[in-house]
């Protein structure tokens, strides 16, 4: 009997491939035998990740890309087709996400009233326009094949508003942080983009779904981890590898009757 979760030999592009989750997605897909193209603005980073994954059952290559630039995205698609002759999957994972860390970015300390138009425009360009450009560029190959899967990565904060209390410091007088408005707005937009494409490509063999992960534990202050964990039903943040199984499901034939949907893995954050 055929394994419906089998993605071996399928050519899959993962944008944001040098990031924490992008690397894990690439590792899981390569372990499952897929031909993976890790794409990122950090060309050296994806090249190093691809080198680390040599010896996996699948093939991994790293490609530099600026998802906000049409020519750069077209080059990514051509490179994939030249290498593998097809595009079976696209994971739209690239995003600007100023996260809580022990050394927070300046953007994370900007309240809404001071949030700059430049940051707003830059976030929309990567988080939404980048998905649009990548999906549009990959579409002709998928349409010609009469088959393909697009997975757009959203966030819990695309479903609900950020709990800004999480970013208040325990130390009196310390500067507090804010989850930026542009991140939430763009991650909400991902859900609409997914539904549009799924309906638009009805009958073509292309499926489009959203994967919505919750927070991943990685270099955050202890106070944030404690507060975030208390907001989840499971009582903890995710480990970075815990989303890979869901991604494999969405990219494989195991999800063949699923399109226009949103798969939420948030430890129960939105359950109460």
KOLKEFI-570932 format. One record per residue: x negated, y, z negated of N, C-alpha, C, O, CB in turn. Coordinates in steps of 0.2 Angstrom, whole numbers. Atoms other than C-alpha are relative to their C-alpha. Glycine has a CB too. Layout:
<nodes>
NODE_X_Y_Z_X_Y_Z_X_Y_Z_X_Y_Z_X_Y_Z .
...
</nodes>
This chain:
<nodes>
NODE_-4_-6_0_0_0_0_-4_6_0_-9_6_-4_5_0_-6 .
NODE_3_-6_0_-6_17_4_0_4_-6_5_4_-9_2_5_6 .
NODE_0_-5_6_-11_29_-10_2_7_2_-1_10_5_-8_0_-3 .
NODE_-2_-6_-2_-1_44_-9_-4_6_-2_-3_12_0_7_1_-2 .
NODE_4_-5_3_-13_54_-19_-7_1_4_-11_5_2_-2_-1_-7 .
NODE_6_1_-4_-27_50_-6_-1_7_4_3_8_8_-1_-6_4 .
NODE_1_-6_-4_-35_66_1_-7_-1_4_-10_4_6_-1_6_-4 .
NODE_6_2_-3_-51_57_8_0_2_7_4_1_11_-2_-7_-1 .
NODE_1_-2_-7_-57_65_24_3_6_2_3_8_7_2_-6_4 .
NODE_-3_-6_-1_-46_80_23_-4_6_-1_-8_6_-6_7_0_-4 .
NODE_4_-6_0_-54_96_27_4_6_-4_10_8_-2_-1_3_7 .
NODE_-3_-5_4_-49_109_13_-4_6_-2_-10_5_-4_2_-4_-7 .
NODE_3_-7_1_-54_127_11_2_2_-7_8_2_-9_1_5_5 .
NODE_-2_-2_6_-55_133_-7_-3_7_-1_-9_8_-1_-3_-4_-6 .
NODE_3_-6_1_-57_152_-9_-1_1_-7_1_-2_-11_4_6_3 .
NODE_2_-1_7_-65_159_-25_-4_-6_-2_-3_-8_-8_6_1_-4 .
NODE_4_6_1_-76_144_-24_-5_0_-5_-8_-5_-8_-2_-4_6 .
NODE_5_-1_5_-89_151_-35_2_1_-7_-2_1_-12_-5_5_2 .
NODE_-2_-2_7_-78_155_-50_1_-7_-4_0_-12_-2_7_3_1 .
NODE_-1_6_5_-74_144_-65_4_-5_3_3_-11_3_2_3_-7 .
NODE_-4_5_-2_-59_136_-58_-1_-3_7_0_-9_9_7_2_0 .
NODE_1_2_-7_-64_136_-40_-6_-5_0_-5_-10_4_-3_6_4 .
NODE_5_5_0_-80_126_-44_3_-7_-2_2_-12_1_-5_2_-5 .
NODE_-3_6_2_-69_113_-53_5_-3_5_5_-9_6_4_1_-7 .
NODE_-4_2_-5_-57_112_-39_-4_-4_5_-2_-9_8_4_6_3 .
NODE_4_3_-5_-71_109_-27_-3_-7_-3_-4_-12_1_-6_4_1 .
NODE_3_7_3_-79_95_-39_6_-5_1_4_-11_3_-2_2_-7 .
NODE_-5_5_0_-62_86_-40_2_-2_7_3_-8_8_6_3_-3 .
NODE_-1_2_-7_-59_87_-21_-5_-4_3_-4_-9_6_2_6_4 .
NODE_6_4_-3_-76_81_-17_0_-7_-3_-2_-12_0_-7_3_-2 .
NODE_-1_6_3_-74_67_-30_5_-5_3_4_-11_3_1_0_-7 .
NODE_-6_3_-3_-58_62_-21_-2_-2_7_3_-5_11_6_4_-1 .
NODE_2_1_-7_-67_61_-4_2_5_5_1_4_11_3_-7_1 .
NODE_-2_-5_-5_-61_77_4_-6_3_3_-12_3_0_4_5_-4 .
NODE_6_-5_-3_-72_88_15_2_7_-2_7_10_1_0_-1_8 .
NODE_-2_-6_4_-72_104_5_-5_6_3_-11_5_3_-1_-1_-7 .
NODE_4_-6_-2_-77_121_11_1_5_-6_7_8_-7_3_3_7 .
NODE_-1_-5_5_-80_132_-4_-2_7_2_-8_8_5_-5_-2_-6 .
NODE_1_-6_-3_-79_150_1_1_6_-6_5_5_-10_6_2_5 .
NODE_0_-5_5_-83_165_-10_-4_6_2_-9_5_7_-3_-3_-7 .
NODE_4_-6_-1_-90_183_-9_-7_-1_-3_-12_1_0_3_6_-3 .
NODE_6_2_3_-104_176_-20_-3_-6_5_-2_-12_3_0_-2_-7 .
NODE_2_5_-5_-112_166_-5_-6_-5_-4_-5_-11_-3_-3_3_6 .
NODE_5_4_3_-127_160_-16_3_-4_-5_1_-10_-6_-5_5_-4 .
NODE_-4_4_5_-115_154_-29_3_-6_3_3_-12_0_5_4_-4 .
NODE_-3_6_-3_-105_143_-18_-5_-5_4_-4_-11_4_5_2_6 .
NODE_5_4_-3_-121_137_-9_-3_-5_-6_-4_-11_-5_-6_4_3 .
NODE_3_3_5_-128_132_-26_5_-6_-3_3_-11_-4_-1_4_-6 .
NODE_-5_5_2_-111_123_-31_0_-6_5_0_-12_3_7_3_0 .
NODE_0_5_-6_-111_114_-14_-6_-5_-1_-6_-11_-1_0_3_7 .
NODE_6_4_1_-129_108_-18_1_-5_-6_-2_-10_-6_-6_5_-1 .
NODE_-1_4_6_-124_102_-35_4_-6_1_4_-11_-2_3_4_-6 .
NODE_-5_6_-1_-110_91_-28_-3_-5_6_1_-9_8_6_3_3 .
NODE_2_5_-5_-121_82_-15_-1_-7_-3_-3_-7_-9_-7_2_2 .
NODE_-1_6_3_-119_64_-18_7_-2_-2_8_-8_-3_-5_-1_-6 .
NODE_-7_2_1_-100_65_-21_2_-4_6_0_-3_12_4_7_-1 .
NODE_-3_4_-6_-89_54_-10_1_5_6_1_3_12_6_-4_-2 .
NODE_-1_-4_-5_-84_69_0_-5_5_2_-11_4_-1_6_5_-2 .
NODE_5_-5_-2_-93_83_9_2_7_-2_7_8_-2_-1_0_8 .
NODE_-1_-7_3_-95_100_2_-5_5_3_-11_4_4_-1_0_-8 .
NODE_5_-6_-2_-102_116_10_3_6_-2_9_7_-4_1_0_8 .
NODE_-2_-7_3_-102_134_4_-1_5_6_-5_5_10_-5_1_-6 .
NODE_0_-5_-5_-98_148_15_2_7_-3_6_7_-8_6_-1_5 .
NODE_-1_-7_2_-99_167_11_6_3_3_7_2_10_-6_4_1 .
NODE_-6_-3_-3_-82_176_14_2_6_-4_2_6_-11_5_-5_1 .
NODE_-4_-6_3_-74_193_10_7_-1_2_9_0_8_-3_7_2 .
NODE_-7_2_-2_-56_188_9_4_6_2_10_6_5_4_-4_-5 .
NODE_-3_-6_-2_-51_206_12_-2_3_7_1_8_9_-1_6_-5 .
NODE_3_-2_-7_-60_207_29_2_-5_5_1_-11_4_-7_1_0 .
NODE_-3_4_-5_-51_200_44_-6_-4_4_-5_-10_5_4_3_5 .
NODE_6_3_-3_-68_196_53_-3_-5_-4_-5_-11_-2_-5_5_3 .
NODE_3_5_5_-75_187_38_4_-6_-1_2_-11_-1_-1_4_-7 .
NODE_-4_5_1_-60_177_36_0_-5_6_1_-11_6_7_2_-2 .
NODE_0_4_-6_-60_172_54_-6_-4_1_-6_-10_4_1_5_6 .
NODE_6_4_0_-78_167_53_1_-6_-5_-2_-12_-3_-6_4_-3 .
NODE_-1_6_4_-73_155_38_4_-5_3_2_-11_3_4_3_-7 .
NODE_-4_5_-3_-60_147_48_-4_-3_6_-3_-9_7_7_3_3 .
NODE_4_3_-5_-71_145_63_-6_-5_-2_-7_-10_1_-4_5_4 .
NODE_5_4_3_-85_138_52_3_-7_-2_0_-12_-1_-3_3_-6 .
NODE_-3_6_2_-73_125_45_2_-4_6_1_-10_6_7_2_-4 .
NODE_-2_4_-6_-66_120_62_-6_-3_4_-6_-9_6_4_4_5 .
NODE_6_3_-3_-84_118_69_-3_-6_-4_-5_-10_-1_-5_6_0 .
NODE_3_6_5_-89_107_54_5_-6_0_2_-12_0_-1_3_-7 .
NODE_-5_6_1_-73_96_53_5_-1_5_8_-6_5_3_1_-7 .
NODE_-5_1_-6_-62_99_68_7_1_-2_11_1_2_-1_-6_3 .
NODE_-7_0_3_-47_102_57_0_4_-6_-5_5_-10_4_-6_0 .
NODE_-1_-3_7_-40_112_42_7_-4_-3_12_-2_0_1_7_1 .
NODE_-5_3_3_-29_101_31_3_3_-6_9_2_-7_-2_-7_-1 .
NODE_-2_-4_6_-28_112_16_-3_6_-1_-9_7_1_-1_-5_-6 .
NODE_2_-6_2_-30_129_10_2_2_-7_8_2_-8_2_6_5 .
NODE_-1_-2_7_-32_134_-8_-1_7_-1_-7_9_-1_-4_-5_-5 .
NODE_1_-8_1_-29_153_-10_-1_1_-8_3_3_-11_6_4_3 .
NODE_2_0_8_-39_154_-27_-3_7_-1_-4_9_-7_-4_-6_-1 .
NODE_4_-6_1_-49_170_-24_4_6_-4_10_7_-1_-3_3_6 .
NODE_-4_-5_3_-43_184_-36_-5_4_-5_-10_2_-7_5_-3_-4 .
NODE_3_-5_5_-49_199_-46_4_-1_-7_10_0_-7_-1_7_2 .
NODE_-4_1_6_-45_194_-64_-5_2_-6_-9_-2_-9_2_-7_-1 .
NODE_4_-2_6_-54_204_-78_2_-3_-6_8_-2_-9_0_8_-1 .
NODE_-3_4_6_-53_192_-92_-4_2_-6_-8_5_-7_-2_-8_2 .
NODE_2_-1_6_-56_192_-110_-7_-3_-1_-7_-9_1_5_-2_-6 .
NODE_6_3_1_-74_189_-114_-4_3_-6_-1_9_-9_-5_0_6 .
NODE_3_-3_5_-87_193_-127_-4_6_2_-6_11_-2_-6_-5_-3 .
NODE_2_-7_-3_-93_207_-116_5_2_6_4_1_12_-8_-1_4 .
NODE_-6_-2_-5_-77_214_-108_-2_5_5_-6_9_4_6_2_-4 .
NODE_1_-5_-5_-77_223_-92_3_7_-2_8_7_-5_2_-2_7 .
NODE_-3_-7_2_-73_242_-93_7_0_2_11_3_-1_-4_5_4 .
NODE_-7_0_-2_-57_239_-83_4_-3_-5_10_-1_-5_0_-4_7 .
NODE_-4_3_5_-51_228_-97_2_5_-6_7_3_-9_-3_-6_-3 .
NODE_-2_-5_6_-51_243_-109_4_6_3_5_11_-1_-7_2_-3 .
NODE_-4_-6_-2_-40_254_-98_7_-1_-1_10_-6_2_-2_1_8 .
NODE_-8_0_0_-22_257_-103_3_2_6_0_5_11_2_4_-6 .
NODE_-4_-1_-6_-9_258_-90_-1_7_2_-1_9_8_7_-2_-1 .
NODE_0_-7_-2_-9_277_-91_-6_3_3_-6_8_6_2_4_-6 .
NODE_6_-2_-3_-27_278_-86_-3_-5_5_-8_-4_8_-5_0_-6 .
NODE_2_5_-5_-27_264_-74_-1_3_7_3_7_9_5_-6_1 .
NODE_1_-4_-6_-35_270_-58_3_-3_7_4_-9_7_-8_1_2 .
NODE_-2_2_-7_-28_270_-40_-5_-5_4_-3_-10_7_2_6_4 .
NODE_5_5_-3_-44_262_-34_0_-7_-2_0_-11_2_-7_3_-1 .
NODE_0_7_3_-43_247_-46_6_-3_3_6_-9_4_-1_1_-7 .
NODE_-6_3_-2_-25_245_-41_0_-3_7_1_-8_9_6_5_0 .
NODE_1_2_-7_-29_245_-22_-5_-6_1_-3_-10_5_-2_6_4 .
NODE_5_5_-1_-44_234_-24_3_-7_-2_1_-12_1_-6_2_-4 .
NODE_-3_6_2_-34_221_-34_5_-3_5_5_-9_6_3_1_-7 .
NODE_-5_2_-5_-20_221_-22_-4_-3_7_-1_-8_10_5_5_2 .
NODE_4_2_-6_-33_219_-7_-2_-7_-1_-2_-11_4_-6_4_1 .
NODE_3_7_1_-41_203_-15_6_-5_-1_6_-10_2_-5_0_-6 .
NODE_-5_5_3_-26_195_-24_6_-2_5_9_-7_4_2_2_-7 .
NODE_-5_1_-4_-13_197_-11_-1_1_7_0_-4_11_6_5_-1 .
NODE_2_-1_-7_-20_204_6_-5_-6_1_-4_-9_7_-3_6_1 .
NODE_4_6_-1_-33_190_4_3_-6_2_1_-10_6_-5_-1_-6 .
NODE_-4_6_-1_-20_177_3_3_0_7_3_-5_11_5_-1_-5 .
NODE_-3_-1_-7_-11_184_18_-5_-1_6_-3_-5_10_3_7_0 .
NODE_5_0_-6_-27_185_29_-2_-8_1_-3_-10_6_-6_4_-1 .
NODE_3_7_0_-33_167_24_6_-4_3_5_-9_7_-2_-2_-7 .
NODE_-6_4_-2_-15_159_27_1_1_7_2_-3_11_6_1_-4 .
NODE_-1_-1_-8_-13_168_44_-6_-3_4_-4_-5_9_0_8_0 .
NODE_5_3_-4_-30_163_50_0_-7_0_-2_-10_5_-7_3_-3 .
NODE_0_7_0_-28_145_45_6_-3_4_6_-9_6_0_-3_-7 .
NODE_-6_2_-3_-11_144_52_0_-3_7_3_-9_8_5_5_0 .
NODE_0_3_-7_-15_141_71_-2_-8_0_0_-12_3_-4_4_4 .
NODE_3_7_0_-25_125_67_5_-5_-3_6_-10_-1_-6_0_-4 .
NODE_-6_4_3_-11_118_55_6_-1_5_8_-6_5_2_3_-7 .
NODE_-5_1_-5_2_122_68_-1_-5_5_3_-9_7_2_7_2 .
NODE_2_5_-5_-7_113_81_0_-7_-2_1_-12_2_-7_2_3 .
NODE_0_7_3_-9_98_70_7_-3_-2_8_-9_-3_-5_0_-6 .
NODE_-7_1_2_9_99_65_-1_-3_-8_3_-7_-10_4_-5_4 .
NODE_2_3_7_2_96_47_-4_5_-4_-9_7_-1_-2_-7_0 .
NODE_5_-4_4_-6_106_33_4_2_-7_10_2_-7_-2_7_4 .
NODE_-3_-2_7_-4_112_15_-4_6_-2_-10_6_-2_-1_-6_-5 .
NODE_3_-6_3_-7_129_7_3_0_-7_8_-1_-9_3_6_4 .
NODE_-1_-1_8_-8_131_-12_-2_6_-2_-8_8_-1_-4_-6_-4 .
NODE_1_-6_2_-7_148_-18_-1_0_-8_4_-2_-11_5_5_2 .
NODE_1_0_7_-14_151_-36_3_6_-3_1_12_-1_-8_-1_-2 .
NODE_-3_-6_3_-4_162_-47_-2_0_-8_-8_-2_-9_8_-1_0 .
NODE_2_0_7_-4_164_-66_6_0_-5_11_2_-2_-5_6_-2 .
NODE_-6_-1_4_7_163_-81_2_7_0_8_9_-1_-2_-2_-8 .
NODE_-2_-7_-1_7_182_-80_3_2_6_5_8_7_-6_4_-2 .
NODE_-4_-2_-5_15_181_-64_7_-2_-1_12_0_3_-2_-4_6 .
NODE_-7_2_2_30_173_-73_3_5_-5_9_6_-5_0_-7_-2 .
NODE_-2_-4_6_31_183_-89_-5_6_-1_-11_6_2_0_-4_-6 .
NODE_5_-6_1_23_200_-94_-5_-2_-5_-4_-6_-10_4_6_-3 .
NODE_6_2_4_6_199_-103_2_2_-8_5_8_-9_-6_4_2 .
NODE_0_-2_7_7_199_-122_-6_4_-2_-11_1_-4_1_-6_-5 .
NODE_6_-4_1_-4_214_-125_-2_0_-7_-8_2_-9_2_7_2 .
NODE_3_1_7_-5_210_-144_-6_-5_0_-10_-4_-5_6_-3_-4 .
NODE_5_5_0_-17_196_-139_-7_4_0_-12_1_-2_0_-5_5 .
NODE_6_-3_-1_-30_209_-135_-2_6_-5_-6_10_-4_0_4_7 .
NODE_2_-4_5_-30_219_-151_-6_-3_-4_-5_-9_-6_7_1_-5 .
NODE_5_2_3_-46_218_-160_1_-1_-8_6_2_-11_-6_4_0 .
NODE_-1_1_7_-47_211_-178_-4_5_-4_-2_7_-10_-3_-7_-2 .
NODE_4_-4_3_-61_223_-182_3_7_0_4_10_5_-7_1_3 .
NODE_-3_-6_0_-54_240_-188_-4_5_4_-10_5_3_1_3_-7 .
NODE_4_-5_-4_-59_254_-176_-3_-2_6_-5_2_10_-5_3_-4 .
NODE_3_2_-6_-65_243_-162_5_1_6_11_2_5_-1_-8_-1 .
NODE_-5_-1_-6_-58_246_-144_4_-6_1_1_-12_1_-5_2_5 .
NODE_-4_5_-2_-44_236_-139_0_-1_8_-2_3_11_7_1_-2 .
NODE_0_1_-7_-41_228_-122_7_0_2_12_-1_-2_-4_-7_2 .
NODE_-7_0_-3_-26_227_-110_-1_-4_6_-6_-4_10_2_7_2 .
NODE_0_4_-6_-22_214_-97_2_5_5_8_8_5_4_-6_0 .
NODE_-1_-6_-5_-22_226_-81_7_-2_3_9_-7_5_-5_1_4 .
NODE_-7_0_-3_-5_230_-73_-1_-4_7_3_-8_9_2_7_1 .
NODE_1_3_-7_-12_225_-55_-1_-7_0_2_-11_5_-6_3_3 .
NODE_0_8_0_-16_207_-60_7_-3_-1_8_-7_3_-4_-2_-6 .
NODE_-7_3_0_2_204_-66_4_1_6_7_-4_8_3_3_-6 .
NODE_-4_-1_-6_10_212_-51_-2_-4_5_2_-7_9_-1_8_1 .
NODE_2_4_-5_-1_203_-39_2_-7_-1_4_-11_4_-7_1_2 .
NODE_-2_7_1_2_186_-47_7_-1_0_9_-7_2_-3_-2_-7 .
NODE_-7_1_-1_20_189_-47_2_0_8_6_-4_10_4_6_-3 .
NODE_-1_0_-7_19_193_-28_-2_-6_3_1_-8_8_-5_6_3 .
NODE_2_7_-3_10_176_-25_6_-4_0_7_-8_5_-5_-3_-5 .
NODE_-6_4_0_27_168_-29_4_1_6_7_-3_9_4_0_-7 .
NODE_-4_-2_-6_36_178_-16_-3_-2_6_0_-4_11_2_7_-1 .
NODE_3_2_-6_23_175_-4_0_-8_2_1_-10_8_-8_2_0 .
NODE_-1_7_-1_24_156_-6_7_-2_2_7_-5_7_-1_-4_-7 .
NODE_-7_1_-2_43_156_-4_1_2_7_4_-1_11_5_3_-5 .
NODE_-1_-2_-7_42_166_12_-4_-5_5_0_-7_9_-4_7_0 .
NODE_3_5_-5_29_155_20_3_-7_0_3_-9_6_-8_-1_-2 .
NODE_-3_7_0_37_139_15_6_0_4_8_-4_8_2_-2_-7 .
NODE_-7_-1_-4_54_145_23_-2_2_7_1_-1_12_4_5_-3 .
NODE_2_-2_-7_45_153_38_-3_-6_4_-1_-7_10_-5_5_0 .
NODE_2_6_-3_36_137_42_4_-7_0_1_-12_1_-7_-2_-3 .
NODE_-5_6_0_51_125_40_0_-3_6_0_0_12_7_3_-2 .
NODE_0_4_-6_50_111_52_-6_0_4_-7_-4_9_5_3_4 .
NODE_6_0_-4_32_114_57_-5_-6_-3_-10_-7_0_-3_6_-1 .
NODE_5_4_3_24_101_45_-5_3_-5_-9_0_-8_-4_-4_5 .
NODE_4_-3_5_16_114_34_4_1_-6_10_4_-6_-2_7_3 .
NODE_-3_-1_6_20_114_16_-4_6_-4_-10_6_-3_0_-6_-4 .
NODE_3_-5_4_17_129_4_3_0_-7_9_0_-8_1_7_4 .
NODE_-2_0_7_17_129_-15_-4_4_-4_-10_6_-2_0_-8_-3 .
NODE_4_-3_5_11_138_-30_-2_-4_-5_2_-8_-8_4_6_-2 .
NODE_3_3_6_0_132_-44_-1_6_-5_-4_10_-3_-6_-4_1 .
NODE_1_-5_5_2_142_-60_-3_-2_-6_0_-6_-10_7_3_-1 .
NODE_3_2_6_-11_139_-73_0_5_-5_2_11_-4_-8_-1_2 .
NODE_1_-4_6_-12_146_-90_-7_2_-2_-12_1_3_3_-3_-6 .
NODE_6_-2_1_-27_152_-99_-5_-5_-2_-3_-10_-4_0_5_-6 .
NODE_6_5_1_-44_143_-99_-5_2_-5_-7_8_-5_-3_-2_7 .
NODE_5_-2_5_-55_143_-114_-7_0_3_-10_-4_6_0_-6_-6 .
NODE_7_-2_-3_-72_151_-108_-2_6_-3_-1_12_0_1_0_7 .
NODE_3_-6_2_-82_163_-118_4_6_-3_2_11_-3_-4_3_6 .
NODE_-4_-5_3_-68_172_-126_-2_1_-8_-4_-4_-11_8_-1_1 .
NODE_1_0_8_-69_179_-144_4_-5_-4_10_-6_-1_1_8_-2 .
NODE_-4_5_4_-63_167_-157_7_3_-2_11_-1_-2_-4_-1_-7 .
NODE_-7_-3_2_-49_179_-162_5_0_6_11_-2_4_-1_7_-2 .
NODE_-5_0_-5_-42_179_-145_2_-7_1_8_-9_3_-4_2_7 .
NODE_-2_7_-1_-43_160_-143_5_-2_-5_10_-6_-4_-7_-5_-1 .
NODE_-5_2_5_-34_158_-160_7_3_2_12_-1_1_-3_3_-7 .
NODE_-7_-3_-1_-20_170_-155_3_-3_6_9_-4_6_-1_8_1 .
NODE_-3_3_-7_-18_163_-137_3_-7_-2_8_-9_0_-5_0_5 .
NODE_-1_7_2_-18_145_-144_7_0_-4_11_-5_-3_-5_-3_-4 .
NODE_-6_0_4_-4_150_-156_6_1_4_12_0_2_-1_5_-6 .
NODE_-6_-2_-4_7_156_-142_2_-6_4_7_-6_8_-2_6_4 .
NODE_-2_5_-5_7_139_-133_3_-6_-4_1_-7_-10_-7_-3_3 .
NODE_-3_6_3_17_123_-137_-5_-5_-2_-5_-8_-8_5_-3_4 .
NODE_6_5_1_1_112_-136_-5_3_-5_-9_-1_-8_-3_-1_6 .
NODE_4_-3_5_-8_124_-148_-7_1_2_-12_1_-2_0_-4_-6 .
NODE_6_-1_-3_-23_127_-137_0_3_6_5_3_10_-4_-7_-1 .
NODE_1_-2_-7_-30_134_-122_-2_-6_4_-4_-11_2_-6_6_1 .
NODE_2_6_-4_-34_123_-107_-7_-1_1_-11_4_0_3_1_7 .
NODE_6_1_-3_-50_115_-102_0_1_7_5_0_11_-3_-7_-2 .
NODE_0_-3_-7_-56_121_-85_1_-6_5_4_-5_11_-7_2_2 .
NODE_-1_6_-5_-54_103_-77_7_-2_-1_9_-7_3_-5_-6_-2 .
NODE_-7_3_1_-36_101_-83_5_2_6_11_-1_6_3_2_-6 .
NODE_-4_-2_-6_-29_109_-67_-1_-4_6_3_-4_11_0_7_1 .
NODE_2_3_-7_-38_98_-54_5_-5_2_6_-6_8_-7_-3_-1 .
NODE_-5_5_-2_-25_84_-55_6_3_3_8_0_8_2_-4_-6 .
NODE_-6_-3_-3_-11_95_-51_-2_3_7_3_2_11_2_6_-5 .
NODE_1_-3_-6_-20_103_-37_-1_-6_5_1_-6_11_-7_3_0 .
NODE_0_6_-4_-24_85_-30_7_-2_2_8_-4_8_-4_-5_-3 .
NODE_-7_2_-2_-5_81_-31_3_5_5_6_2_10_4_1_-7 .
NODE_-2_-5_-4_-1_97_-22_-3_-1_7_1_1_12_0_7_-2 .
NODE_3_1_-6_-13_94_-8_1_-7_4_-1_-8_9_-8_1_-1 .
NODE_-1_7_-2_-9_76_-6_7_-2_2_12_2_2_-2_-5_-5 .
NODE_-7_2_-2_6_66_1_4_-1_-6_10_-3_-5_-1_-6_5 .
NODE_-5_1_6_12_63_-17_5_5_-1_10_4_-4_-5_-1_-6 .
NODE_-5_-6_0_20_80_-15_4_1_6_5_7_8_-4_6_-3 .
NODE_-3_-1_-7_27_77_2_7_3_0_9_6_6_0_-6_4 .
NODE_-7_-2_0_45_82_-3_0_7_-4_5_9_-6_5_-5_-3 .
NODE_0_-6_4_39_98_-11_-3_6_4_-8_6_6_-5_-1_-7 .
NODE_2_-6_-4_38_115_-3_4_6_-3_9_6_-5_0_0_8 .
NODE_-4_-6_3_42_133_-9_0_0_-7_4_4_-10_6_1_3 .
NODE_-1_1_7_40_128_-27_-6_2_-4_-11_4_-1_1_-8_-1 .
NODE_6_-3_5_29_133_-42_-1_-5_-5_4_-7_-9_2_7_-3 .
NODE_2_5_5_20_120_-52_-3_3_-6_-9_6_-5_-4_-6_3 .
NODE_3_-3_6_17_127_-70_-3_-4_-4_-1_-9_-7_6_4_-3 .
NODE_4_3_5_3_121_-81_-2_5_-5_-8_8_-4_-5_-4_3 .
NODE_2_-6_5_3_133_-96_0_-2_-7_0_2_-12_4_5_1 .
NODE_1_2_7_2_122_-111_7_1_-4_7_1_-10_-5_3_-4 .
NODE_-6_-2_4_20_127_-115_1_7_-1_6_9_-5_1_-4_-6 .
NODE_0_-7_2_17_145_-115_7_3_2_10_7_-2_-5_4_4 .
NODE_-6_-3_-2_33_149_-105_6_-4_-2_12_-3_0_0_1_7 .
NODE_-6_4_2_44_136_-114_4_3_-6_9_1_-7_-3_-7_-2 .
NODE_-3_-3_6_48_147_-129_-1_7_0_2_11_-4_-2_-3_-6 .
</nodes>
